[in-house]
């Protein structure tokens, strides 16, 4: 990284009219001219936004060059003639580019692809082998491995690669030609000198007989796919995501001061957008679990570790209500048979409900237990909320049931989905509660054999 400040100017049309040597060199390398339109898409979009709003902006920029990854911050200050650009934190990281076609670590035993990723694990290059060349994959470029490929019964791909570990023969579900197909993923991380992940390279091989619709095969459908597939992503998730991002930018006054009521309106828009995204995800999960042939993986799951991860993911939301989430230690490991990501999904629902419905300044406790006599391991989320009446403790697991609540968000599907997922893992979900005494939601699963 360099501490050098790089300066440039654009005119009112967003054309780069002058630039210090580093940015000018990058402009020329990317096929642009000086003066001329900015050829880096992300930088050009930020400049266009600042000029349109006539407001200063400070944004990070990330770009992948042929031999290195580039990162910097740009501050844009519009004026009567265009805008002044100040670039700082300019950082270039060399890429490690293995020769995949000659690398025995990535054999292709069928139609498939070799690929290279940047430091975010977004695909930069993709090369087809065999009949895979007939499949359109242009929309894979720029998307991350975890966005494209859903691992079956394991943690996210990025988590493994970030630890510097290889991904070997991992079964994944991929959306290919509009259907979900089973494939095998191999990937090797590239680690920079400072120990951070700078990229990855690998291969994806289609597995014969595992494609949706193949005779005798009922493939597992990830929660984001199925009837609500990538076309729904493009129609709903991506536009709503942009609305949320823009609304939060306005609400936080990132681009300059605005009246308090407008900031509040923007905050309401962002909250409503997040609610809609949550509803889309719930409906996609609902479609998946109610599909004939739905299955989950059966793997070793450490309930205490999953509980800690779920608590960490929701700690910021809890802090907004001055709530604390405590995972109580247990001398006996609560190891269960289940699917890691589905157990995490259930605990996020339990803890999320506690954060949503319990009063401010209260405590949420998560504890694990082992019942060797019945061969069970369990995890329980305990809140200090209003409690649930006995007559409501059965119907709370019904589809779209919210017990008459209309002021806390939610779709009324979370507990229904959690209960169905628990049963698919040969477990169960239970509740203990009384009005005014909080609630205890428990997930019990078969104990992992010692």
Number of C-alpha atoms within 10 A of each C-alpha: 12 10 9 10 11 17 18 18 22 24 20 17 14 22 20 26 17 18 19 13 12 11 16 18 14 14 21 12 13 13 10 17 17 15 16 15 17 22 18 16 11 15 18 15 13 20 30 16 16 21 23 13 11 17 17 20 20 17 15 15 17 16 16 18 17 12 12 16 18 16 18 17 17 22 20 26 19 23 14 8 11 22 25 18 23 17 21 19 16 19 15 17 18 15 21 18 14 14 8 17 14 9 10 8 14 21 17 19 11 15 18 23 21 22 18 24 27 25 22 17 24 21 21 19 15 17 15 19 16 12 10 16 13 10 11 11 16 8 8 16 15 16 15 19 20 14 14 18 23 24 22 20 19 19 13 16 22 18 11 16 20 21 13 17 13 18 17 15 15 17 21 24 26 24 21 16 10 12 17 23 24 26 23 21 25 20 25 21 26 25 19 15 10 7 11 13 20 23 27 29 26 24 25 26 25 24 16 12 13 19 21 19 13 12 9 9 12 16 18 24 28 23 18 21 23 20 14 18 18 17 12 16 15 11 11 15 19 13 13 19 16 13 18 22 14 14 22 19 17 21 24 15 16 15 16 11 12 13 9 11 10 13 19 15 14 22 19 16 18 24 16 16 21 17 15 19 18 17 18 19 17 20 19 21 23 18 19 23 20 11 14 9 13 16 17 19 17 16 15 17 22 19 29 22 15 19 26 17 16 23 24 16 14 16 19 13 15 24 14 11 15 14 20 19 24 18 20 12 11 12 7 9 15 23 25 27 22 27 24 22 19 19 25 20 17 23 27 22 18 25 26 20 18 27 27 17 18 20 16 17 13 17 19 21 18 24 19 25 19 21 13 10 6 9 14 20 24 23 22 25 24 23 27 21 23 16 19 19 13 13 8 12 17 11 14 19 21 16 15 15 17 20 12 6 11 9 7 10 17 19 19 19 21 29 22 18 24 23 18 18 25 21 14 19 21 14 21 18 22 14 18 16 19 15 12 12 14 19 22 20 19 22 24 25 27 21 22 18 9 4
